[in-house]
């Protein structure tokens, strides 16, 4: 099956990559050969996830900390990911930055 999804030489950025669906995606990308950067707000949880991914896949992900609801932090972390991985080919946004309390229908 991995021959169908060979990502050797590719670099992936996964927001929310320290848990849930994001961690599962990061795992799958690493298993398919991609170099992975995980971005999340909780640094300790990210390092624990990175350790588990390295043990499971043999690929140690780059760990970056940011709140992706902040445009300034996003710009900074994307540059850090590019520097750390050399490039970004794949982006998976698994972060749960949307909060119902912040929602305002357009026109109000």
C-alpha positions in Angstrom: 0.0 0.0 0.0 2.8 2.5 0.7 3.9 2.3 -2.9 0.6 4.0 -3.8 1.4 6.8 -1.4 5.2 7.2 -1.7 6.1 10.6 -0.3 9.8 10.1 -0.1 11.6 13.5 -0.5 8.4 15.5 0.3 8.0 17.7 3.3 4.7 18.1 5.2 3.4 20.7 7.6 0.6 19.4 10.0 -1.2 21.9 12.2 -2.8 20.2 15.2 -0.3 17.4 14.7 0.1 16.6 18.3 -3.2 14.7 18.8 -6.3 13.3 17.2 -6.7 13.4 13.5 -3.7 15.7 13.0 -1.4 13.1 14.8 -2.9 10.3 12.7 -2.2 12.3 9.5 1.4 13.1 10.6 1.9 9.4 11.3 0.6 8.4 7.9 2.7 11.0 6.1 5.8 9.9 8.0 5.1 6.2 7.2 4.8 7.2 3.5 8.3 8.7 3.7 7.6 12.4 4.2 9.6 14.6 6.5 7.0 16.1 8.9 6.7 19.3 11.0 3.9 19.3 13.6 2.6 22.6 14.8 0.4 23.1 17.8 0.0 25.3 20.9 0.9 22.8 23.6 4.7 22.2 23.4 4.8 19.4 25.9 2.1 17.5 24.1 3.9 18.1 20.8 7.2 16.7 22.1 5.4 13.6 23.5 3.7 13.1 20.1 7.0 13.6 18.3 8.7 11.0 20.5 5.9 8.5 19.8 6.1 9.2 16.0 9.8 8.8 16.0 9.5 5.4 17.8 6.7 4.2 15.5 8.0 5.4 12.2 11.7 6.0 12.5 11.1 9.6 11.4 11.6 12.4 14.0 9.3 15.2 13.2 10.1 18.9 13.6 8.2 20.3 16.5 7.0 23.9 16.2 4.8 25.9 18.6 2.2 28.4 17.4 -1.4 29.5 17.8 -2.6 29.2 14.2 -5.4 31.7 14.9 -2.7 34.4 15.0 -1.6 35.5 11.5 1.7 36.7 12.8 2.4 33.4 14.5 1.4 31.5 11.3 3.9 33.6 9.2 6.7 32.9 11.7 6.0 29.2 12.0 5.8 28.7 8.2 9.2 30.3 7.8 10.6 28.1 10.6 9.1 25.0 9.0 10.6 25.9 5.6 14.0 26.5 7.3 13.8 23.2 9.2 12.4 21.0 6.3 14.0 22.9 3.4 10.6 23.2 1.7 6.9 22.6 2.2 5.1 20.3 -0.3 2.1 19.3 1.8 -0.1 21.2 4.2 -2.7 19.5 6.4 -4.7 21.8 8.7 -5.9 19.7 11.6 -5.9 22.4 14.1 -9.1 23.2 15.9 -8.7 27.0 16.0 -12.3 27.8 15.3 -14.3 28.8 18.3 -18.1 29.3 18.2 -17.8 32.3 20.5 -15.8 34.1 17.8 -18.3 33.5 15.0 -20.1 36.5 13.6 -22.3 36.1 10.5 -21.3 38.4 7.7 -23.1 41.7 7.6 -23.4 42.1 11.4 
